[in-house]
Amino acid sequence: MALQFTSDNFEAEVLQSEHPVLVDFWAEWCGPCKMIGPLVDSVASDTEGTAKVGKVDVDTQQELASTYNIQSLPTIVFFKGGEVVDSLVGTKGVTAEALKEKLAALA
């Protein structure tokens, strides 16, 4: 299961992580977000110990969405060493395998 990132834990969980981090910016009302939600949870289980995978609800965490200039949902952002290194917008090409490959390449 993916972690829940908030403004309270984002710095410790994401920015200071020694592992690469996948952050899924999503919203409850977003249909495509709900489609990829299970993929993100699956990737979280499969990469436990080598990467962190979590979600940010943009409706409750507007400050984080603004900080990372999230314009469209879903947006998946990859972090390494506290820096944004890649992002995917929408669902095109988003598969569990593709997400795991990206995380492995950052490890």
Secondary structure, DSSP 8 states (H G I E B T S, - for coil): --EE--TTTHIIIIIT-SS-EEEEEE-TT-HHHHHHHHHHHHHHHHTBTTBEEEEEETTT-HHHHHHTT--SSSEEEEEETTEEEEEEESSTT--HHHHHHHHHHH-
